[in-house]
Amino acid sequence: MPHPRQEELFEYALTLPPADRIAWVASKCADDPSLQAQLESLLRAHDEAQEFMNALPRDLVDRKPTREVQVEEKAGDRIGPL
């Protein structure tokens, strides 16, 4: 169950410049290391999501696949009963 102040603190932290957020969270959560860890994790996830959403489509397309995929079907092959 999230801490009662987690949402309030997280939303306020997002109004701060990214470079100031972790220090602000540390100052507000000095007596609650668990809450501090939760907020820092949420802020990291938020920043990573923003980076992904702000990436240009060509940046995503140009990435190399993490594993090779074998495709046995070719144009015109029938897959399944349809």
CNS distance restraints for C-alpha pairs under 8 A (distance, minus, plus):
assign (resid   2 and name CA) (resid   6 and name CA) 6.51 0.50 0.50
assign (resid   3 and name CA) (resid  35 and name CA) 6.79 0.50 0.50
assign (resid   5 and name CA) (resid   9 and name CA) 6.05 0.50 0.50
assign (resid   6 and name CA) (resid  10 and name CA) 5.96 0.50 0.50
assign (resid   6 and name CA) (resid  35 and name CA) 7.12 0.50 0.50
assign (resid   6 and name CA) (resid  39 and name CA) 6.94 0.50 0.50
assign (resid   7 and name CA) (resid  11 and name CA) 6.03 0.50 0.50
assign (resid   8 and name CA) (resid  12 and name CA) 6.27 0.50 0.50
assign (resid   9 and name CA) (resid  13 and name CA) 6.04 0.50 0.50
assign (resid   9 and name CA) (resid  25 and name CA) 7.77 0.50 0.50
assign (resid   9 and name CA) (resid  39 and name CA) 7.84 0.50 0.50
assign (resid  10 and name CA) (resid  14 and name CA) 6.38 0.50 0.50
assign (resid  10 and name CA) (resid  39 and name CA) 6.28 0.50 0.50
assign (resid  10 and name CA) (resid  42 and name CA) 7.65 0.50 0.50
assign (resid  10 and name CA) (resid  43 and name CA) 7.49 0.50 0.50
assign (resid  11 and name CA) (resid  15 and name CA) 6.97 0.50 0.50
assign (resid  12 and name CA) (resid  16 and name CA) 7.15 0.50 0.50
assign (resid  13 and name CA) (resid  21 and name CA) 5.60 0.50 0.50
assign (resid  13 and name CA) (resid  24 and name CA) 7.37 0.50 0.50
assign (resid  13 and name CA) (resid  25 and name CA) 7.26 0.50 0.50
assign (resid  14 and name CA) (resid  18 and name CA) 7.59 0.50 0.50
assign (resid  14 and name CA) (resid  21 and name CA) 7.43 0.50 0.50
assign (resid  14 and name CA) (resid  43 and name CA) 7.86 0.50 0.50
assign (resid  16 and name CA) (resid  20 and name CA) 6.37 0.50 0.50
assign (resid  16 and name CA) (resid  21 and name CA) 6.07 0.50 0.50
assign (resid  17 and name CA) (resid  21 and name CA) 6.60 0.50 0.50
assign (resid  20 and name CA) (resid  24 and name CA) 6.23 0.50 0.50
assign (resid  21 and name CA) (resid  25 and name CA) 6.14 0.50 0.50
assign (resid  22 and name CA) (resid  26 and name CA) 6.13 0.50 0.50
assign (resid  22 and name CA) (resid  40 and name CA) 6.58 0.50 0.50
assign (resid  23 and name CA) (resid  27 and name CA) 6.25 0.50 0.50
assign (resid  24 and name CA) (resid  28 and name CA) 6.31 0.50 0.50
assign (resid  25 and name CA) (resid  29 and name CA) 5.94 0.50 0.50
assign (resid  25 and name CA) (resid  36 and name CA) 6.32 0.50 0.50
assign (resid  25 and name CA) (resid  39 and name CA) 7.20 0.50 0.50
assign (resid  25 and name CA) (resid  40 and name CA) 7.45 0.50 0.50
assign (resid  26 and name CA) (resid  30 and name CA) 5.62 0.50 0.50
assign (resid  26 and name CA) (resid  36 and name CA) 6.33 0.50 0.50
assign (resid  29 and name CA) (resid  33 and name CA) 6.48 0.50 0.50
assign (resid  29 and name CA) (resid  35 and name CA) 6.52 0.50 0.50
assign (resid  29 and name CA) (resid  36 and name CA) 5.32 0.50 0.50
assign (resid  30 and name CA) (resid  36 and name CA) 7.56 0.50 0.50
assign (resid  32 and name CA) (resid  36 and name CA) 6.33 0.50 0.50
assign (resid  33 and name CA) (resid  37 and name CA) 6.10 0.50 0.50
assign (resid  34 and name CA) (resid  38 and name CA) 6.27 0.50 0.50
assign (resid  35 and name CA) (resid  39 and name CA) 6.16 0.50 0.50
assign (resid  36 and name CA) (resid  40 and name CA) 6.11 0.50 0.50
assign (resid  37 and name CA) (resid  41 and name CA) 6.09 0.50 0.50
assign (resid  38 and name CA) (resid  42 and name CA) 6.22 0.50 0.50
assign (resid  39 and name CA) (resid  43 and name CA) 6.11 0.50 0.50
assign (resid  40 and name CA) (resid  44 and name CA) 6.19 0.50 0.50
assign (resid  41 and name CA) (resid  45 and name CA) 6.21 0.50 0.50
assign (resid  42 and name CA) (resid  46 and name CA) 6.06 0.50 0.50
assign (resid  43 and name CA) (resid  47 and name CA) 6.14 0.50 0.50
assign (resid  44 and name CA) (resid  48 and name CA) 6.16 0.50 0.50
assign (resid  45 and name CA) (resid  49 and name CA) 6.12 0.50 0.50
assign (resid  46 and name CA) (resid  50 and name CA) 6.18 0.50 0.50
assign (resid  47 and name CA) (resid  51 and name CA) 6.24 0.50 0.50
assign (resid  48 and name CA) (resid  52 and name CA) 6.35 0.50 0.50
assign (resid  49 and name CA) (resid  53 and name CA) 6.13 0.50 0.50
assign (resid  50 and name CA) (resid  54 and name CA) 5.98 0.50 0.50
assign (resid  51 and name CA) (resid  55 and name CA) 6.18 0.50 0.50
assign (resid  55 and name CA) (resid  59 and name CA) 6.32 0.50 0.50
assign (resid  55 and name CA) (resid  60 and name CA) 7.05 0.50 0.50
assign (resid  56 and name CA) (resid  60 and name CA) 6.83 0.50 0.50
assign (resid  57 and name CA) (resid  61 and name CA) 6.25 0.50 0.50
assign (resid  58 and name CA) (resid  62 and name CA) 5.88 0.50 0.50
assign (resid  59 and name CA) (resid  63 and name CA) 6.64 0.50 0.50
assign (resid  73 and name CA) (resid  77 and name CA) 6.09 0.50 0.50
assign (resid  78 and name CA) (resid  82 and name CA) 7.67 0.50 0.50
